[in-house]
Each structure stands twice: as structure tokens, then as C-alpha cells.
Amino acid sequence: MTRPRTVLAIGGSDPSGGAGIQADLKAFHAQGVYGMAVITALTVQNTHGVRGVRLVTEDVIRAQIDAVLDDVPVDAVKIGMLGTRAAVRAVTAALARWTGPLVIDPVGVAKGGWTLQGPATIKALADLATRATLVTPNLLEEWAFPTCPRLVKGGHGEGARLSDVLYLIESGMVLEARRWSHPRIDSLHTHGTGCVLASTLAARLAIGDPLEAACDIAIAYVQRQIRASIGGLGGGNGPLWQVG
């Protein structure tokens, strides 16, 4: 029997299930790939926002990654919240012996306004991003990744229409390769959209899709899930249900 394609998510846990590792694993399952997870932080949050964060030490982060790479083939990696520069260094060192598609979601600020990764950590993450297949910053995070291939998410923009823009690097030049323009979906229930987009991208790259095709599928999947989750779960910014 042919083994399934695999993706390793490295990031924080969301006990309400809408973002972080929980959202990653649901997105992997939806794309038909086998998901694995390295926990970097335990967040205390629900649909109303983040109440607190307990970080995992860098030696435990490194040990988790080493344990997976020592045993299971990894076809792609998705990185979310790492939390500190030390954690970024630990992940960078652990992945030094691994090659494959790498998707990084910077996860700077949660929707409730809690800063999950400050500018110093984002800047350290930018060094790791030089080897990434794609970075998925929002408009507030784009400043840190000027020379990286990136899909800039337009959800923080204003107006009735939004644009997600793919920038690629060719001969040292940053070029706009593709733009997806679509109407804003009138919904508060968008918790975890960035996680789901990046995870779906990583899953499609693990399967072997070309980059633009992976972006097509990931953007369409997130929009479909926002529409499907319009009724909301919880009393705040509800999650994407990812149930079909």
C-alpha cells in the first residue's frame, strides 16, 4: 500500500479548536494528508480572545521535531506560532537536516488583539523564511518579509473587495505573480483563517501541486469555510467549522 502524504505542523495549541494546531490538523484531514504536530505553546483562548500563553521550552520543541524526523517521512512542514527568538532558532536547527516544501504563517497578532509574536520574533522568523517555499503574512506582517516568496492576505484591508497577492522572487527581483480579488464575506466568524490557509497550502504542496494551484485551492477552501461557518460557534469571533 502506498503511504499517505504527510505534513508536520509546528505551532501553538488553541483549546477552542479554531486556530493553531487544532485548525492545522483539521485542514490536513480535509485535504487527505496525514497530519502531525509539534506543540510550541499552550494558549488559553476562546472565541472572545486570548487570555494567556504558556510557552514550551526550546529544548522540548527541538526534541519533538527530532523524534518525528527520526521516524516518519515528512513531505511538507507548516510553521505557525513559535513565540520567541530562541524557539525560532531551535526550529531552524532541527529542520536543517530536512528538505521539502515549507510554509510559514507569521501569526503576529490574534484577532482579539493579543500579540502572539512580537517584532523581534517576527524578524528572527524572517531569517528562517529565506528557505521557505511560501510565507503567508497579512498586511500588518508583510514588512518583515520583503525578499521572500509570499502570499499576502488581504483580510485586513478595507472596502467591499479584498485581494490576496502572490509575490515570487525571480533573478533577485520581487515580482507580483498572481492576484486573487474577491468580495468581502460579511462574517465575524473568521477565527483561524490564516492557520487554515497556510495548512491547506502545505497539504497541497505535500501532495505535489504547483504553487499557484495550491494557492487556488487554499484560497477557495478558506472562502468556502467562512461561508459555511456563518452561523458561528461561541459568543465572539467564531471559528471555521471545517466539517465539509
Contacts in CASP RR format, 6 or more apart in sequence:
PFRMAT RR
TARGET T0000
AUTHOR 0000-0000-0000
METHOD contacts of the structure
MODEL  1
MTRPRTVLAIGGSDPSGGAGIQADLKAFHAQGVYGMAVITALTVQNTHGV
RGVRLVTEDVIRAQIDAVLDDVPVDAVKIGMLGTRAAVRAVTAALARWTG
PLVIDPVGVAKGGWTLQGPATIKALADLATRATLVTPNLLEEWAFPTCPR
LVKGGHGEGARLSDVLYLIESGMVLEARRWSHPRIDSLHTHGTGCVLAST
LAARLAIGDPLEAACDIAIAYVQRQIRASIGGLGGGNGPLWQVG
3 73 0 8 1.000
4 32 0 8 1.000
4 33 0 8 1.000
4 34 0 8 1.000
5 32 0 8 1.000
5 33 0 8 1.000
5 34 0 8 1.000
5 75 0 8 1.000
5 76 0 8 1.000
5 203 0 8 1.000
5 206 0 8 1.000
5 207 0 8 1.000
5 208 0 8 1.000
6 33 0 8 1.000
6 34 0 8 1.000
6 35 0 8 1.000
6 36 0 8 1.000
6 72 0 8 1.000
6 73 0 8 1.000
6 74 0 8 1.000
6 75 0 8 1.000
6 76 0 8 1.000
6 206 0 8 1.000
7 28 0 8 1.000
7 33 0 8 1.000
7 34 0 8 1.000
7 35 0 8 1.000
7 36 0 8 1.000
7 74 0 8 1.000
7 75 0 8 1.000
7 76 0 8 1.000
7 77 0 8 1.000
7 78 0 8 1.000
7 199 0 8 1.000
7 202 0 8 1.000
7 203 0 8 1.000
7 206 0 8 1.000
8 35 0 8 1.000
8 36 0 8 1.000
8 37 0 8 1.000
8 38 0 8 1.000
8 65 0 8 1.000
8 68 0 8 1.000
8 74 0 8 1.000
8 76 0 8 1.000
8 77 0 8 1.000
8 78 0 8 1.000
9 20 0 8 1.000
9 21 0 8 1.000
9 24 0 8 1.000
9 25 0 8 1.000
9 28 0 8 1.000
9 35 0 8 1.000
9 36 0 8 1.000
9 37 0 8 1.000
9 38 0 8 1.000
9 77 0 8 1.000
9 78 0 8 1.000
9 79 0 8 1.000
9 80 0 8 1.000
9 199 0 8 1.000
9 202 0 8 1.000
10 37 0 8 1.000
10 38 0 8 1.000
10 40 0 8 1.000
10 61 0 8 1.000
10 65 0 8 1.000
10 77 0 8 1.000
10 78 0 8 1.000
10 79 0 8 1.000
10 80 0 8 1.000
10 82 0 8 1.000
10 91 0 8 1.000
11 20 0 8 1.000
11 21 0 8 1.000
11 24 0 8 1.000
11 37 0 8 1.000
11 38 0 8 1.000
11 39 0 8 1.000
11 40 0 8 1.000
11 41 0 8 1.000
11 79 0 8 1.000
11 80 0 8 1.000
11 81 0 8 1.000
11 82 0 8 1.000
12 20 0 8 1.000
12 21 0 8 1.000
12 39 0 8 1.000
12 40 0 8 1.000
12 41 0 8 1.000
12 42 0 8 1.000
12 43 0 8 1.000
12 80 0 8 1.000
12 81 0 8 1.000
13 20 0 8 1.000
13 21 0 8 1.000
13 22 0 8 1.000
13 39 0 8 1.000
13 41 0 8 1.000
13 42 0 8 1.000
13 43 0 8 1.000
14 20 0 8 1.000
14 21 0 8 1.000
14 22 0 8 1.000
14 23 0 8 1.000
14 43 0 8 1.000
14 45 0 8 1.000
15 43 0 8 1.000
15 44 0 8 1.000
15 45 0 8 1.000
15 46 0 8 1.000
16 45 0 8 1.000
16 46 0 8 1.000
16 47 0 8 1.000
16 191 0 8 1.000
16 239 0 8 1.000
17 23 0 8 1.000
17 239 0 8 1.000
18 191 0 8 1.000
18 192 0 8 1.000
18 195 0 8 1.000
18 238 0 8 1.000
18 239 0 8 1.000
18 240 0 8 1.000
19 45 0 8 1.000
19 110 0 8 1.000
19 191 0 8 1.000
19 192 0 8 1.000
19 194 0 8 1.000
19 195 0 8 1.000
19 239 0 8 1.000
20 80 0 8 1.000
20 81 0 8 1.000
20 192 0 8 1.000
20 195 0 8 1.000
21 37 0 8 1.000
21 39 0 8 1.000
23 192 0 8 1.000
23 195 0 8 1.000
23 196 0 8 1.000
23 199 0 8 1.000
23 239 0 8 1.000
23 240 0 8 1.000
23 242 0 8 1.000
24 35 0 8 1.000
24 37 0 8 1.000
24 78 0 8 1.000
24 195 0 8 1.000
24 196 0 8 1.000
24 199 0 8 1.000
25 35 0 8 1.000
25 37 0 8 1.000
26 196 0 8 1.000
26 242 0 8 1.000
27 195 0 8 1.000
27 196 0 8 1.000
27 199 0 8 1.000
27 200 0 8 1.000
27 203 0 8 1.000
27 221 0 8 1.000
27 242 0 8 1.000
28 34 0 8 1.000
28 35 0 8 1.000
28 199 0 8 1.000
28 202 0 8 1.000
28 203 0 8 1.000
29 35 0 8 1.000
30 200 0 8 1.000
30 221 0 8 1.000
30 242 0 8 1.000
30 244 0 8 1.000
31 200 0 8 1.000
31 203 0 8 1.000
31 204 0 8 1.000
31 207 0 8 1.000
31 217 0 8 1.000
32 203 0 8 1.000
33 75 0 8 1.000
33 203 0 8 1.000
33 206 0 8 1.000
33 207 0 8 1.000
36 68 0 8 1.000
36 72 0 8 1.000
36 74 0 8 1.000
38 61 0 8 1.000
38 64 0 8 1.000
38 65 0 8 1.000
38 68 0 8 1.000
39 56 0 8 1.000
39 64 0 8 1.000
40 55 0 8 1.000
40 56 0 8 1.000
40 61 0 8 1.000
40 80 0 8 1.000
40 81 0 8 1.000
40 82 0 8 1.000
40 83 0 8 1.000
40 87 0 8 1.000
40 91 0 8 1.000
41 53 0 8 1.000
41 54 0 8 1.000
41 55 0 8 1.000
41 56 0 8 1.000
41 81 0 8 1.000
41 82 0 8 1.000
41 83 0 8 1.000
42 53 0 8 1.000
42 54 0 8 1.000
42 56 0 8 1.000
43 50 0 8 1.000
43 52 0 8 1.000
43 53 0 8 1.000
43 54 0 8 1.000
43 81 0 8 1.000
43 116 0 8 1.000
44 50 0 8 1.000
44 51 0 8 1.000
44 52 0 8 1.000
44 53 0 8 1.000
44 54 0 8 1.000
45 51 0 8 1.000
45 52 0 8 1.000
45 110 0 8 1.000
45 114 0 8 1.000
46 234 0 8 1.000
46 236 0 8 1.000
47 191 0 8 1.000
47 233 0 8 1.000
47 234 0 8 1.000
47 235 0 8 1.000
47 236 0 8 1.000
47 237 0 8 1.000
47 238 0 8 1.000
47 239 0 8 1.000
48 112 0 8 1.000
48 235 0 8 1.000
48 236 0 8 1.000
48 237 0 8 1.000
49 110 0 8 1.000
49 111 0 8 1.000
49 112 0 8 1.000
49 113 0 8 1.000
49 114 0 8 1.000
49 236 0 8 1.000
49 237 0 8 1.000
50 110 0 8 1.000
50 112 0 8 1.000
50 113 0 8 1.000
50 114 0 8 1.000
50 116 0 8 1.000
52 114 0 8 1.000
53 83 0 8 1.000
53 114 0 8 1.000
53 116 0 8 1.000
55 83 0 8 1.000
55 84 0 8 1.000
55 87 0 8 1.000
56 87 0 8 1.000
58 84 0 8 1.000
58 86 0 8 1.000
58 87 0 8 1.000
58 89 0 8 1.000
58 90 0 8 1.000
59 90 0 8 1.000
61 82 0 8 1.000
61 87 0 8 1.000
61 90 0 8 1.000
61 91 0 8 1.000
61 94 0 8 1.000
62 90 0 8 1.000
62 91 0 8 1.000
62 93 0 8 1.000
62 94 0 8 1.000
65 91 0 8 1.000
65 94 0 8 1.000
65 95 0 8 1.000
66 94 0 8 1.000
68 74 0 8 1.000
69 94 0 8 1.000
69 97 0 8 1.000
69 98 0 8 1.000
74 98 0 8 1.000
74 100 0 8 1.000
75 100 0 8 1.000
75 101 0 8 1.000
75 206 0 8 1.000
76 100 0 8 1.000
76 101 0 8 1.000
76 102 0 8 1.000
76 103 0 8 1.000
76 202 0 8 1.000
76 203 0 8 1.000
76 205 0 8 1.000
76 206 0 8 1.000
77 95 0 8 1.000
77 98 0 8 1.000
77 100 0 8 1.000
77 101 0 8 1.000
77 102 0 8 1.000
77 103 0 8 1.000
77 202 0 8 1.000
78 102 0 8 1.000
78 103 0 8 1.000
78 104 0 8 1.000
78 105 0 8 1.000
78 198 0 8 1.000
78 199 0 8 1.000
78 201 0 8 1.000
78 202 0 8 1.000
79 91 0 8 1.000
79 102 0 8 1.000
79 103 0 8 1.000
79 104 0 8 1.000
79 105 0 8 1.000
79 125 0 8 1.000
79 128 0 8 1.000
80 104 0 8 1.000
80 105 0 8 1.000
80 106 0 8 1.000
80 107 0 8 1.000
80 195 0 8 1.000
80 198 0 8 1.000
81 107 0 8 1.000
81 108 0 8 1.000
81 116 0 8 1.000
81 117 0 8 1.000
82 88 0 8 1.000
82 91 0 8 1.000
82 117 0 8 1.000
82 121 0 8 1.000
82 125 0 8 1.000
83 116 0 8 1.000
83 117 0 8 1.000
83 121 0 8 1.000
84 121 0 8 1.000
85 120 0 8 1.000
85 121 0 8 1.000
85 124 0 8 1.000
87 121 0 8 1.000
88 121 0 8 1.000
88 124 0 8 1.000
88 125 0 8 1.000
88 127 0 8 1.000
88 128 0 8 1.000
89 124 0 8 1.000
91 128 0 8 1.000
92 127 0 8 1.000
92 128 0 8 1.000
95 102 0 8 1.000
100 133 0 8 1.000
101 133 0 8 1.000
101 202 0 8 1.000
101 205 0 8 1.000
101 206 0 8 1.000
102 131 0 8 1.000
102 132 0 8 1.000
102 133 0 8 1.000
103 132 0 8 1.000
103 133 0 8 1.000
103 134 0 8 1.000
103 135 0 8 1.000
103 136 0 8 1.000
103 198 0 8 1.000
103 199 0 8 1.000
103 201 0 8 1.000
103 202 0 8 1.000
103 205 0 8 1.000
104 125 0 8 1.000
104 128 0 8 1.000
104 129 0 8 1.000
104 132 0 8 1.000
104 134 0 8 1.000
104 135 0 8 1.000
104 136 0 8 1.000
104 198 0 8 1.000
105 135 0 8 1.000
105 136 0 8 1.000
105 194 0 8 1.000
105 195 0 8 1.000
105 197 0 8 1.000
105 198 0 8 1.000
106 117 0 8 1.000
106 122 0 8 1.000
106 125 0 8 1.000
106 135 0 8 1.000
106 136 0 8 1.000
106 137 0 8 1.000
106 138 0 8 1.000
106 141 0 8 1.000
106 144 0 8 1.000
106 145 0 8 1.000
107 116 0 8 1.000
107 117 0 8 1.000
107 195 0 8 1.000
108 115 0 8 1.000
108 116 0 8 1.000
108 117 0 8 1.000
108 118 0 8 1.000
108 122 0 8 1.000
108 140 0 8 1.000
108 141 0 8 1.000
109 115 0 8 1.000
109 116 0 8 1.000
109 140 0 8 1.000
110 116 0 8 1.000
111 190 0 8 1.000
111 191 0 8 1.000
111 192 0 8 1.000
111 237 0 8 1.000
112 237 0 8 1.000
117 125 0 8 1.000
119 144 0 8 1.000
122 141 0 8 1.000
122 144 0 8 1.000
123 144 0 8 1.000
125 144 0 8 1.000
126 144 0 8 1.000
126 145 0 8 1.000
126 148 0 8 1.000
129 135 0 8 1.000
129 145 0 8 1.000
129 148 0 8 1.000
130 147 0 8 1.000
130 148 0 8 1.000
132 148 0 8 1.000
132 149 0 8 1.000
133 149 0 8 1.000
133 205 0 8 1.000
133 211 0 8 1.000
134 149 0 8 1.000
134 150 0 8 1.000
134 151 0 8 1.000
134 201 0 8 1.000
134 205 0 8 1.000
134 211 0 8 1.000
135 145 0 8 1.000
135 148 0 8 1.000
135 149 0 8 1.000
135 150 0 8 1.000
135 151 0 8 1.000
136 150 0 8 1.000
136 151 0 8 1.000
136 153 0 8 1.000
136 194 0 8 1.000
136 197 0 8 1.000
136 198 0 8 1.000
136 201 0 8 1.000
137 144 0 8 1.000
137 145 0 8 1.000
137 150 0 8 1.000
137 152 0 8 1.000
137 153 0 8 1.000
138 152 0 8 1.000
138 153 0 8 1.000
138 154 0 8 1.000
138 155 0 8 1.000
138 156 0 8 1.000
138 194 0 8 1.000
139 152 0 8 1.000
139 153 0 8 1.000
139 154 0 8 1.000
139 155 0 8 1.000
139 156 0 8 1.000
139 157 0 8 1.000
140 156 0 8 1.000
142 150 0 8 1.000
142 152 0 8 1.000
146 174 0 8 1.000
147 169 0 8 1.000
147 172 0 8 1.000
147 174 0 8 1.000
148 169 0 8 1.000
149 167 0 8 1.000
149 168 0 8 1.000
149 169 0 8 1.000
149 211 0 8 1.000
150 166 0 8 1.000
150 167 0 8 1.000
151 164 0 8 1.000
151 165 0 8 1.000
151 166 0 8 1.000
151 167 0 8 1.000
151 197 0 8 1.000
151 201 0 8 1.000
151 215 0 8 1.000
152 164 0 8 1.000
152 165 0 8 1.000
152 166 0 8 1.000
152 167 0 8 1.000
153 164 0 8 1.000
153 194 0 8 1.000
153 197 0 8 1.000
154 162 0 8 1.000
154 163 0 8 1.000
154 164 0 8 1.000
154 165 0 8 1.000
155 162 0 8 1.000
155 184 0 8 1.000
159 184 0 8 1.000
160 183 0 8 1.000
160 184 0 8 1.000
161 181 0 8 1.000
161 182 0 8 1.000
161 183 0 8 1.000
161 184 0 8 1.000
162 181 0 8 1.000
162 182 0 8 1.000
162 183 0 8 1.000
162 184 0 8 1.000
163 179 0 8 1.000
163 180 0 8 1.000
163 181 0 8 1.000
163 182 0 8 1.000
164 179 0 8 1.000
164 180 0 8 1.000
164 182 0 8 1.000
164 215 0 8 1.000
164 219 0 8 1.000
165 176 0 8 1.000
165 178 0 8 1.000
165 179 0 8 1.000
165 180 0 8 1.000
166 176 0 8 1.000
166 177 0 8 1.000
166 178 0 8 1.000
166 179 0 8 1.000
166 211 0 8 1.000
166 212 0 8 1.000
166 215 0 8 1.000
167 174 0 8 1.000
167 175 0 8 1.000
167 176 0 8 1.000
167 177 0 8 1.000
168 174 0 8 1.000
168 175 0 8 1.000
168 177 0 8 1.000
168 211 0 8 1.000
169 175 0 8 1.000
177 212 0 8 1.000
178 212 0 8 1.000
178 215 0 8 1.000
180 215 0 8 1.000
180 216 0 8 1.000
180 219 0 8 1.000
182 219 0 8 1.000
182 223 0 8 1.000
185 223 0 8 1.000
185 226 0 8 1.000
185 227 0 8 1.000
187 226 0 8 1.000
187 227 0 8 1.000
187 229 0 8 1.000
187 230 0 8 1.000
188 232 0 8 1.000
188 236 0 8 1.000
188 237 0 8 1.000
188 238 0 8 1.000
189 226 0 8 1.000
189 229 0 8 1.000
189 230 0 8 1.000
189 231 0 8 1.000
189 232 0 8 1.000
189 233 0 8 1.000
189 237 0 8 1.000
189 238 0 8 1.000
189 239 0 8 1.000
189 240 0 8 1.000
190 226 0 8 1.000
190 237 0 8 1.000
190 238 0 8 1.000
190 240 0 8 1.000
191 237 0 8 1.000
191 238 0 8 1.000
191 239 0 8 1.000
191 240 0 8 1.000
192 239 0 8 1.000
192 240 0 8 1.000
193 222 0 8 1.000
193 225 0 8 1.000
193 226 0 8 1.000
193 240 0 8 1.000
194 222 0 8 1.000
196 221 0 8 1.000
196 222 0 8 1.000
196 225 0 8 1.000
196 240 0 8 1.000
196 242 0 8 1.000
197 218 0 8 1.000
197 219 0 8 1.000
197 221 0 8 1.000
197 222 0 8 1.000
198 218 0 8 1.000
200 214 0 8 1.000
200 217 0 8 1.000
200 218 0 8 1.000
200 221 0 8 1.000
200 222 0 8 1.000
201 214 0 8 1.000
201 215 0 8 1.000
201 218 0 8 1.000
204 213 0 8 1.000
204 214 0 8 1.000
204 217 0 8 1.000
204 218 0 8 1.000
205 211 0 8 1.000
205 214 0 8 1.000
209 217 0 8 1.000
222 240 0 8 1.000
225 240 0 8 1.000
225 241 0 8 1.000
225 242 0 8 1.000
226 240 0 8 1.000
228 240 0 8 1.000
228 241 0 8 1.000
228 243 0 8 1.000
228 244 0 8 1.000
229 238 0 8 1.000
229 239 0 8 1.000
229 240 0 8 1.000
229 241 0 8 1.000
232 238 0 8 1.000
232 239 0 8 1.000
233 239 0 8 1.000
233 241 0 8 1.000
END
